[in-house]
Amino acid sequence: MFQVGDKVLYPMHGTCIIDSIDETDILGETKLCYVLYIPQSRMQISIPKDKAVALGVRKVVNPDILEKVLDGFNLGDTDPIIFENQRYCKDINKKKMKSGDIYEGTEIIRDLTRKSQKIKLGADDTNMLNNARQVFISELMEIKGIPQEQAVDLLDEVLCSTTSTSSC
């Protein structure tokens, strides 16, 4: 599925590079595992090859897809229930985050940013928004070949382009 050197996105950590594919003993069973290097945190993790897709690991999107995502970032409605039901908000966003889907990740950022404009975010929402931003920013950096500061500025600019916030 993936090869050594491939740039992938692991939803819980962001953009990674496949360093190697090694045999690893897991509970007495030998399994093939991807060894992923995470540049942002300078750490390596190992995940079973047969669980990669279930964990939401995917190839980094191509530049055309990224542009489509950026152009449509603020499109779509926010489910009003996320303003009223914290448990629903947390559960739906956790599911979206684990999917690894770039569109669902941007929905988290869009919707929690909108929510923050209406009410102060709680700790769970703040952490989810920060994690979703970090993952998206890591992919922006990789695809566009830009430093983190520039990727953060680009994301903030896109968020401000059609929203009226006091932070813009």
C-alpha positions as semicolon CSV with decimal commas, in nm:
position;residue;x (nm);y (nm);z (nm)
1;M;0,000;0,000;0,000
2;F;0,256;0,259;0,114
3;Q;0,625;0,252;0,033
4;V;0,934;0,368;0,217
5;G;0,974;0,741;0,155
6;D;0,602;0,805;0,104
7;K;0,463;1,117;0,270
8;V;0,148;1,027;0,457
9;L;-0,090;1,188;0,699
10;Y;-0,159;1,015;1,030
11;P;-0,467;1,191;1,171
12;M;-0,346;1,199;1,529
13;H;0,001;1,336;1,448
14;G;-0,005;1,510;1,111
15;T;0,228;1,464;0,818
16;C;0,476;1,176;0,844
17;I;0,734;1,006;0,626
18;I;0,751;0,629;0,605
19;D;1,106;0,554;0,723
20;S;1,086;0,177;0,693
21;I;0,863;-0,127;0,697
22;D;0,982;-0,363;0,970
23;E;0,877;-0,691;1,121
24;T;0,772;-0,634;1,481
25;D;0,664;-0,874;1,752
26;I;0,322;-0,767;1,882
27;L;0,181;-0,988;2,158
28;G;0,376;-1,287;2,035
29;E;0,275;-1,240;1,673
30;T;0,509;-1,109;1,404
31;K;0,354;-0,827;1,206
32;L;0,474;-0,589;0,939
33;C;0,473;-0,234;1,068
34;Y;0,521;0,105;0,912
35;V;0,781;0,308;1,096
36;L;0,668;0,669;1,061
37;Y;0,889;0,971;1,121
38;I;0,696;1,279;1,237
39;P;0,905;1,586;1,145
40;Q;0,705;1,835;1,356
41;S;0,780;1,649;1,679
42;R;1,097;1,474;1,560
43;M;0,973;1,137;1,677
44;Q;0,910;0,796;1,529
45;I;0,610;0,573;1,577
46;S;0,530;0,228;1,453
47;I;0,187;0,117;1,336
48;P;0,081;-0,225;1,206
49;K;0,061;-0,224;0,828
50;D;-0,273;-0,404;0,832
51;K;-0,428;-0,136;1,057
52;A;-0,302;0,173;0,874
53;V;-0,622;0,239;0,678
54;A;-0,841;0,181;0,985
55;L;-0,625;0,435;1,170
56;G;-0,697;0,691;0,896
57;V;-0,346;0,693;0,746
58;R;-0,351;0,824;0,389
59;K;-0,117;0,976;0,136
60;V;-0,073;1,351;0,156
61;V;-0,321;1,510;-0,087
62;N;-0,201;1,654;-0,415
63;P;-0,177;2,033;-0,464
64;D;-0,498;2,047;-0,671
65;I;-0,701;1,891;-0,389
66;L;-0,543;2,129;-0,138
67;E;-0,643;2,430;-0,348
68;K;-0,998;2,295;-0,375
69;V;-1,007;2,254;0,005
70;L;-0,875;2,606;0,063
71;D;-1,122;2,757;-0,186
72;G;-1,418;2,587;-0,020
73;F;-1,298;2,608;0,339
74;N;-1,579;2,831;0,464
75;L;-1,855;2,680;0,253
76;G;-2,122;2,473;0,417
77;D;-2,337;2,510;0,721
78;T;-2,239;2,430;1,075
79;D;-2,467;2,181;1,247
80;P;-2,646;2,393;1,510
81;I;-2,641;2,103;1,756
82;I;-2,268;2,160;1,817
83;F;-2,361;2,487;1,988
84;E;-2,614;2,317;2,214
85;N;-2,484;1,968;2,286
86;Q;-2,120;1,943;2,396
87;R;-2,116;1,562;2,397
88;Y;-2,246;1,550;2,037
89;C;-1,988;1,810;1,933
90;K;-1,704;1,613;2,092
91;D;-1,817;1,277;1,950
92;I;-1,873;1,402;1,594
93;N;-1,542;1,586;1,586
94;K;-1,351;1,290;1,727
95;K;-1,498;1,070;1,452
96;K;-1,407;1,326;1,185
97;M;-1,053;1,361;1,320
98;K;-0,990;0,987;1,326
99;S;-1,114;0,950;0,968
100;G;-0,809;1,131;0,833
101;D;-1,025;1,286;0,561
102;I;-0,897;1,635;0,477
103;Y;-1,249;1,767;0,419
104;E;-1,371;1,643;0,757
105;G;-1,064;1,789;0,925
106;T;-1,134;2,129;0,776
107;E;-1,496;2,104;0,889
108;I;-1,370;2,071;1,247
109;I;-1,161;2,384;1,208
110;R;-1,440;2,577;1,035
111;D;-1,714;2,474;1,278
112;L;-1,517;2,517;1,601
113;T;-1,392;2,856;1,478
114;R;-1,754;2,956;1,417
115;K;-1,851;2,821;1,759
116;S;-1,570;3,022;1,922
117;Q;-1,718;3,338;1,770
118;K;-2,046;3,275;1,955
119;I;-1,930;3,126;2,286
120;K;-1,607;3,061;2,472
121;L;-1,480;2,715;2,382
122;G;-1,438;2,460;2,657
123;A;-1,118;2,260;2,704
124;D;-1,230;1,969;2,482
125;D;-1,326;2,198;2,194
126;T;-1,009;2,405;2,232
127;N;-0,791;2,093;2,224
128;M;-0,979;1,951;1,925
129;L;-0,949;2,280;1,734
130;N;-0,577;2,306;1,810
131;N;-0,515;1,944;1,706
132;A;-0,714;1,979;1,383
133;R;-0,527;2,300;1,301
134;Q;-0,189;2,137;1,372
135;V;-0,267;1,842;1,145
136;F;-0,393;2,064;0,863
137;I;-0,098;2,303;0,899
138;S;0,147;2,012;0,876
139;E;-0,012;1,909;0,546
140;L;-0,009;2,268;0,419
141;M;0,361;2,293;0,502
142;E;0,439;1,970;0,321
143;I;0,237;2,036;0,006
144;K;0,328;2,400;-0,039
145;G;0,684;2,365;0,091
146;I;0,639;2,655;0,330
147;P;0,748;2,710;0,691
148;Q;0,504;2,670;0,979
149;E;0,454;3,043;1,036
150;Q;0,353;3,094;0,675
151;A;0,116;2,795;0,687
152;V;-0,049;2,931;1,003
153;D;-0,088;3,272;0,837
154;L;-0,240;3,112;0,526
155;L;-0,493;2,914;0,732
156;D;-0,586;3,223;0,934
157;E;-0,625;3,424;0,614
158;V;-0,856;3,160;0,466
159;L;-1,062;3,150;0,785
160;C;-1,093;3,528;0,790
161;S;-1,183;3,558;0,422
162;T;-1,554;3,500;0,471
163;T;-1,602;3,527;0,844
164;S;-1,632;3,835;1,050
165;T;-1,425;3,784;1,361
166;S;-1,265;4,025;1,596
167;S;-0,940;3,831;1,561
168;C;-0,916;3,896;1,184
